[in-house]
Amino acid sequence: MREYQNTIQSLNAMVDDGIVPGISWAIFEGKTTLKNVAGLAQLQPKKEPLIDGMLYDVASLTKVVGTVPVIMQLKDAGLLDWDDPVVNWLPELNDDRVTIRNLLTHTSSIEGYIPHRDELPAAELTKEMLNTLRVGPNLNKQIRYADVGLIYAGWIAEKILGEPIQKAITERILRPLQMNDTTFFPDPAKCVPTEIKKERGLIRGQTHDPKGYVLGEHCGSAGMFATLDDLLKFSHALLETNLDGLVEPATINSLFYDQTPMNGEHLRSFGWKLFHSRSCDHHFVISHTGYTGTWMVLDKQTDQGMIVLSNRVHPSADNQAFLDARDRLFATYLNEKDQ
């Protein structure tokens, strides 16, 4: 096992320099794991210690830990295919050019403005997202990261399975993988709080994401709360056992190849962003971030990974220093993992 001295120093510095209140991280190679929990869970209205095993609002990690695996299962079962038109299930989109591949690679160009979006009730927001948003000029031409693709994907899964996407994720992914602490309905006392907002006060035990807060169990882009240990279980299962046999090997392998519909290399697979390893063959590793201060990096070829959980939005989401530090830390980790 490498020592990852520079990576660990950078992780510790995020707490020491006040960039995040606290941090829980793990770096693994096969069955060997380095792990640490440091700092505070909460700064305001009073300081609280960060305890190993606390639940984090993982934000957009919901997309790749939950919704994408469910869609992969439906693909394996022959209930959908990557290039099926979205209108097969969501006819309100009224554009048969957009495919499931577009949703998962952020190449759909679905766009538009919904006034007072965050104040609408769930049924109204769903209606507006289906009837107001339209396909723009960059379909199959540009990657533009947005929540809408994975929200739509979740609704497609709901149409096929007849149950809310978050229930499907729980029953089909979390419970079979024995991610027993991961949930969409956490005990707030066990959660690391996120932002303090005028409209909601201290957000704790409820998803920080505005659309996720409104859509509730029908949101496939955010809303999951997870522990570090449960995300380690997920990571090992994805890299080593095809999610414990929940997904076909070829489908898991497809995550580690560019899946965009455009010619050339565009560094997006199904849900995940791709990066080149620093090894001689420059094979792909996958990564995803969450707005609240979470991210994962996974390398199937070498069975390596890093998981970092923080609440960088506490007490305020105005934290550019975190984004800069995260980018530097990511590069540091990639350099050290392949030495």
Secondary structure, DSSP 8 states (H G I E B T S, - for coil): ----HHHHHHHHHHHHTTSSSEEEEEEEETTEEEEEEEEEEE-SSS-EE--TT-BEE-TTHHIIIIIHHHHHHHHHTTS--TTSBGGGT-GGG--TT-BHHHHHHT-S-EE---TTGGGS-HHHHHHHHHHT-EE-TTTTT-----SHHHHHHHHHHHHHHSS-HHHHHIIIIITTTT-TT-BSS--GGGB----EETTTEE--SS-S-HHHHHHGGG-SSS--EE-HHHHHHHHHHHHHSHHHHTS-HHHHHGGGS---SSSS---B-SSSEEEE-SSTT--EEEEEEETTTEEEEEETTTTEEEEEEE-TTSS-S--HHHHHHHHHHHHHHHHHHT-
